[in-house]
């Protein structure tokens, strides 16, 4: 193996990479056992096919690709957030569906969170998109109906990480990976694009397709996990190692700041999930790559957000760094509007009951919702809270919620198991259930 000069990332040939997953040609489990397998495993031939879908990650517009929240929402609003002692923001993925769909229902629910009658501490600062902004070919043209029009009345700014559909290539219509995403999210200036039509929303000015957002009480590291459908990648020979080097550099800086008393929460956002109980499975090799970065620097996230699977799933992972063991929520929030899909069934054909432990013993599926919804993330100097709101709503408050104590790195509150099926959940054939339940 050849080590990259900077990060120690393992550069392997395609053949060696293929040998890391010699279990099955089927990338998804047909059912969930107990313990359950929440990550895809491939044989050599399938692994090679997955790696053939990868593309080089474009370099950021500036280095390092760090963005201050002041540059997104303005310094006055950032001062207000600091004064309130809390930041609130939305997160959701896999929205690219278009008008008159579940995507617009989600946008309407998120708009309601901007109710001016609520206190400033409850007003979201921005929306973090978890990838797959548009689906289909001629991606530049799709932004009008799949992004600008559905979000026309959403009052906040929208940042995002690309998904596999944002990065895929079509030689005839989309020959350059991520071109449309970069035009609309990584623009040099916040100008309105032609695809916006009558929408007044300007293009976002992220410094790259991977970046760090510095905000009061939270840091968000957004990363691009590339264009394969069956697995995500932080680094690989085909895509390069600059992104992982960036992650390691930022984690080292965060380690130094924490040593000086900084208490900001750390959130990592990718499109592909490390764990998933769905037909879009988790990515073991990607998580191993992340773990290498965490162990090199002694810093791991307080929260890991992903999309890709078109539903909601919340996992808890116990992760040991040095002499402390962290409890980290790994949340899949890919129910933003594009074709909701359920998680896998149990061996007996019944719906999964939670908690369901994972095969390697360090993680478990704590909660899920087989349908649409979005996240409301709240961070203070002491706690990080994530609320999931389903569409249609199943109760007056959030359908699920989890809170992390940032000093102890432990989960201190979470919603108990739900009684499935809930209102709005989909079955495998795509029909919605209309049962009420939950506790």
C-alpha positions in Angstrom: 0.0 0.0 0.0 1.1 3.6 -0.7 0.4 6.2 1.9 -0.6 9.7 0.9 2.1 12.2 1.9 -0.1 14.3 4.1 -2.9 12.4 5.8 -1.7 8.8 5.8 -4.7 7.9 3.6 -4.3 4.4 2.2 -4.0 4.5 -1.5 -4.9 1.1 -2.9 -5.4 -0.3 -6.4 -8.8 -1.1 -7.6 -8.1 -4.7 -7.1 -7.1 -4.3 -3.5 -10.1 -2.1 -2.8 -12.4 -4.8 -4.2 -11.0 -7.3 -1.7 -12.2 -5.3 1.2 -15.8 -6.5 0.7 -16.0 -10.1 -0.2 -19.4 -11.1 1.1 -22.2 -10.9 -1.5 -23.0 -9.6 -4.9 -26.2 -8.2 -3.5 -25.6 -4.6 -2.2 -28.7 -4.7 0.1 -30.0 -7.1 2.7 -33.3 -8.8 1.8 -34.3 -8.5 5.4 -32.9 -7.3 8.7 -31.8 -9.9 11.2 -31.0 -9.4 14.8 -28.3 -8.3 15.0 -28.7 -6.5 11.7 -26.3 -5.6 8.9 -26.6 -1.9 8.1 -23.8 -1.6 5.6 -23.3 -2.8 2.0 -20.9 -5.6 1.3 -19.8 -6.5 -2.2 -17.8 -9.2 -4.0 -14.8 -8.2 -6.1 -16.7 -7.8 -9.3 -19.4 -5.6 -7.9 -16.9 -3.5 -6.0 -15.0 -2.7 -9.2 -18.2 -1.7 -10.8 -19.0 0.7 -8.0 -15.6 2.3 -8.2 -16.1 2.8 -11.9 -18.8 5.3 -11.1 -16.5 7.6 -9.2 -15.1 10.9 -10.4 -12.4 13.3 -9.4 -13.6 15.9 -6.8 -13.2 19.4 -8.2 -10.8 21.7 -6.2 -12.4 24.3 -4.0 -12.6 28.0 -5.1 -10.3 28.9 -2.3 -8.2 27.0 0.2 -9.0 26.1 2.8 -12.8 26.1 1.9 -14.0 27.7 5.1 -17.2 29.8 5.2 -18.4 32.1 8.0 -22.1 32.2 8.7 -21.7 36.0 8.5 -21.1 35.6 4.8 -24.3 33.6 4.4 -26.9 35.5 6.5 -25.1 38.8 7.4 -23.3 39.9 10.5 -26.3 41.5 12.2 -28.2 38.2 12.3 -25.1 36.3 13.6 -24.9 38.9 16.5 -28.5 38.1 17.3 -27.9 34.4 17.3 -25.0 34.8 19.7 -27.1 37.0 21.9 -29.9 34.4 22.0 -27.4 31.7 23.1 -28.7 29.2 20.5 -28.6 28.5 16.8 -31.4 26.7 14.9 -31.3 25.4 11.3 -33.1 23.0 9.0 -31.6 19.9 7.3 -33.0 17.6 4.7 -31.9 15.7 1.6 -33.3 14.1 -1.6 -35.7 16.8 -2.4 -35.4 16.9 -6.2 -38.9 16.1 -7.2 -40.5 19.3 -8.5 -43.7 21.3 -7.9 -47.0 19.8 -6.7 -45.2 17.0 -4.9 -44.2 16.0 -1.4 -41.2 18.3 -1.8 -43.5 21.4 -1.6 -45.2 19.9 1.5 -41.9 19.7 3.2 -41.0 23.3 2.2 -44.4 24.5 3.6 -43.7 22.8 6.9 -40.3 24.4 7.2 -41.7 27.8 6.3 -43.9 27.5 9.3 -40.9 27.4 11.5 -40.2 31.0 10.5 -43.3 32.2 12.2 -42.6 35.7 13.4 -44.7 35.2 16.5 -42.0 32.7 17.7 -39.0 34.0 19.7 -35.8 34.7 17.8 -34.2 31.6 19.4 -36.6 29.5 17.3 -36.0 31.1 13.9 -33.9 28.9 11.6 -30.7 30.5 10.3 -30.4 28.4 7.1 -31.2 25.1 5.5 -28.5 22.5 5.1 -29.3 20.3 2.0 -28.0 16.7 2.3 -27.7 16.1 -1.4 -29.6 15.0 -4.5 -30.9 18.4 -5.3 -32.0 17.4 -8.8 -32.8 14.1 -10.5 -32.5 13.4 -14.2 -30.6 14.7 -17.2 -30.0 18.2 -18.4 -29.4 19.1 -14.7 -28.9 22.8 -15.3 -32.4 23.0 -16.7 -33.8 20.9 -13.8 -32.9 23.5 -11.2 -35.9 25.7 -12.1 -38.6 23.1 -11.3 -36.8 20.9 -8.8 -35.0 23.6 -6.7 -35.9 27.3 -7.3 -39.7 27.0 -7.8 -40.3 24.6 -4.9 -38.2 26.7 -2.6 -39.5 30.1 -3.9 -41.2 30.9 -0.6 -38.6 29.4 1.7 -37.2 32.5 3.5 -33.8 31.2 4.5 -30.5 30.7 2.6 -29.7 27.1 1.5 -26.3 25.5 1.6 -25.7 21.9 0.6 -23.5 18.9 -0.1 -23.9 17.2 -3.5 -25.5 13.8 -3.8 -24.8 11.0 -6.3 -27.5 12.3 -8.7 -25.9 15.8 -8.5 -22.5 14.3 -9.5 -23.5 11.7 -12.0 -22.4 12.1 -15.7 -24.4 11.8 -18.9 -22.1 12.1 -21.9 -24.8 13.8 -24.0 -26.4 16.1 -21.5 -24.2 16.4 -18.4 -20.6 15.6 -19.5 -19.0 17.4 -16.5 -19.6 16.0 -13.0 -21.2 18.5 -10.6 -21.3 21.4 -13.1 -24.9 22.4 -12.4 -24.4 22.0 -8.6 -21.4 24.2 -8.7 -23.1 26.9 -10.7 -25.9 27.1 -8.2 -24.1 26.4 -4.9 -20.4 27.2 -5.4 -20.9 30.5 -7.3 -18.3 33.3 -7.1 -21.0 35.9 -6.4 -24.6 35.6 -5.1 -26.2 36.4 -8.4 -29.5 35.2 -9.7 -29.1 32.5 -12.3 -31.3 32.1 -15.4 -32.6 28.8 -14.0 -34.1 30.7 -11.1 -36.8 32.1 -13.4 -39.0 34.5 -11.3 -37.5 33.4 -8.0 -35.4 36.0 -6.3 -33.1 33.4 -4.7 -29.5 34.0 -5.6 -26.9 31.3 -6.1 -25.1 30.2 -3.0 -21.4 31.1 -2.6 -19.9 28.0 -0.9 -16.2 27.8 -1.3 -16.4 24.3 -2.7 -18.4 21.1 -2.9 -16.8 20.3 0.4 -16.4 23.0 3.1 -16.5 24.0 6.7 -19.2 26.4 8.0 -18.2 28.4 11.1 -21.3 29.4 13.0 -22.1 30.3 16.6 -22.3 27.1 18.8 -21.7 24.7 15.8 -19.3 23.9 13.1 -20.6 22.0 10.0 -18.2 20.1 7.8 -19.9 19.2 4.6 -18.3 16.6 2.4 -19.0 15.1 -1.1 -19.2 11.3 -1.1 -19.3 11.0 -4.9 -21.5 9.6 -7.6 -21.8 5.9 -7.0 -25.3 4.8 -6.0 -24.5 1.8 -3.8 -21.7 3.3 -1.6 -20.2 6.6 -0.7 -16.5 7.5 -0.5 -14.5 10.1 1.4 -11.3 9.3 -0.5 -10.1 6.8 -3.1 -7.6 6.5 -5.9 -10.3 7.5 -8.4 -11.4 10.7 -6.6 -8.3 11.8 -4.9 -7.3 12.4 -1.2 -7.5 16.2 -0.9 -11.0 16.0 0.7 -9.7 13.7 3.4 -6.7 15.9 3.9 -9.0 18.9 4.4 -11.0 17.0 6.9 -8.0 16.0 8.9 -6.6 19.6 8.8 -9.9 21.0 10.2 -10.2 18.3 12.9 -6.7 19.2 14.0 -7.6 22.8 14.2 -10.8 22.0 16.1 -8.7 19.8 18.6 -6.6 22.9 19.3 -9.6 25.1 19.8 -11.2 22.6 22.1 -8.0 22.4 24.2 -8.4 26.2 24.7 -12.0 25.8 25.9 -14.1 26.0 22.7 -17.4 24.1 23.1 -18.9 24.4 19.7 -20.7 21.3 18.5 -19.2 19.5 15.5 -21.6 18.2 12.8 -20.5 16.2 9.7 -22.8 16.1 6.7 -22.6 13.7 3.7 -25.0 12.4 1.2 -24.3 8.7 1.6 -25.0 7.3 5.1 -22.5 5.3 7.1 -25.5 3.2 8.3 -28.8 2.5 6.7 -31.5 -0.2 7.0 -32.9 0.8 3.6 -32.5 -0.3 0.0 -29.9 2.4 -0.1 -27.5 0.7 2.4 -24.7 2.2 4.5 -21.1 2.5 3.4 -18.5 0.6 5.5 -15.4 1.6 3.6 -16.4 5.3 3.9 -17.0 5.0 7.6 -13.6 3.3 8.0 -12.0 6.2 6.2 -13.8 8.7 8.6 -12.7 6.6 11.6 -9.1 6.9 10.5 -9.4 10.7 10.4 -11.1 10.7 13.8 -8.4 8.6 15.4 -5.5 10.5 13.8 -6.8 13.8 15.3 -8.6 12.7 18.4 -11.8 14.5 17.3 -15.1 12.9 16.2 -18.4 14.6 15.4 -21.2 15.1 17.9 -23.7 14.4 15.1 -23.4 12.8 11.6 -26.2 13.7 9.1 -26.8 12.0 5.7 -29.5 11.5 3.1 -29.6 9.1 0.2 -32.2 6.7 1.7 -35.6 8.2 1.2 -36.8 8.0 4.7 -35.8 8.9 8.3 -33.5 6.7 10.4 -31.7 7.4 13.6 -28.8 5.3 14.8 -26.7 5.6 18.0 -23.0 4.7 17.7 -20.7 4.2 20.7 -17.2 5.4 19.6 -14.1 5.3 21.7 -11.4 8.0 21.3 -8.6 7.8 23.8 -10.0 7.4 27.3 -13.6 8.5 26.5 -16.5 6.8 24.8 -18.9 9.0 22.8 -22.5 8.4 21.9 -23.0 9.8 18.4 -26.3 10.1 16.6 -26.0 9.0 13.0 -29.2 10.3 11.3 -30.5 9.7 7.8 -32.9 12.4 6.6 -33.5 11.7 2.9 -37.3 12.1 3.0 -37.3 15.5 1.4 -39.7 14.8 -1.3 -38.3 12.3 -3.8 -40.1 8.9 -3.7 -40.2 7.8 -0.1 -39.1 4.2 0.5 -39.4 2.0 3.7 -36.6 0.3 5.5 -36.2 -3.4 5.2 -38.5 -5.9 7.0 -37.6 -8.4 9.6 -36.9 -12.1 8.6 -40.5 -12.9 9.5 -41.8 -10.2 7.1 -42.9 -7.9 9.9 -42.0 -4.3 10.6 -38.8 -3.7 12.5 -39.0 -3.0 16.2 -36.4 -0.6 17.7 -33.9 -0.5 19.1 -32.2 -3.0 16.8 -28.5 -3.6 17.3 -26.0 -3.6 14.5 -23.8 -6.6 13.6 -20.6 -5.2 15.0 -22.1 -4.3 18.3 -21.1 -0.6 18.5 -24.3 0.9 16.9 -28.0 0.3 16.9 -31.1 1.6 15.0 -33.0 3.6 17.5 -35.8 5.1 15.4 -37.2 5.3 11.9 -40.0 6.7 9.9 -40.9 5.2 6.5 -41.9 8.5 4.8 -41.2 12.2 4.3 -39.9 14.7 6.8 -37.2 17.2 7.7 -34.8 18.0 10.6 -34.7 21.0 13.0 -31.2 21.2 14.6 -30.6 23.3 17.7 -27.3 24.0 19.3 -26.3 25.8 22.5 -23.0 25.9 24.3 -24.1 22.9 26.3 -26.4 20.7 24.2 -27.1 19.7 20.6 -30.7 18.7 19.9 -32.2 17.3 16.6 -35.9 17.1 16.0 -37.5 15.2 13.1 -40.9 16.4 11.8 -42.8 14.0 9.6 -45.0 14.9 6.7 -47.9 14.6 7.3 -47.3 15.4 11.0 -47.9 12.4 13.4 -48.3 14.6 16.5 -48.3 18.2 17.6 -44.5 18.2 18.3 -41.6 16.3 16.6 -42.1 12.7 15.6 -38.6 12.0 17.0 -36.0 13.9 19.0 -32.5 13.3 20.4 -30.3 15.5 22.6 -26.5 15.2 23.1 -24.7 16.7 26.1 -21.6 18.3 24.5 -19.4 18.1 27.5 -20.1 14.4 28.4 -20.6 13.4 24.7 -23.6 11.3 25.8 -27.2 11.2 24.7 -29.3 12.6 27.5 -32.8 12.6 26.0 -34.4 10.7 23.1 -37.9 9.7 21.9 -38.9 6.2 22.8 -39.7 3.5 20.2 -42.6 4.3 17.9 -45.6 2.0 17.2 -45.4 1.4 13.4 -47.1 2.0 11.0 -47.6 5.7 11.6 -49.7 8.1 9.6 -48.0 8.8 6.3 -45.6 5.9 6.3 -45.2 4.0 3.0 -45.3 0.2 2.4 -42.9 -1.6 0.1 -45.3 -1.2 -2.8 -45.4 2.6 -2.3 -48.9 3.0 -0.8 -49.3 5.2 2.3 -50.6 3.7 5.5 -53.3 5.7 7.3 -52.9 4.4 10.8 -52.2 6.5 13.9 -49.7 5.4 16.5 -46.6 6.2 18.4 -45.9 7.2 22.0 
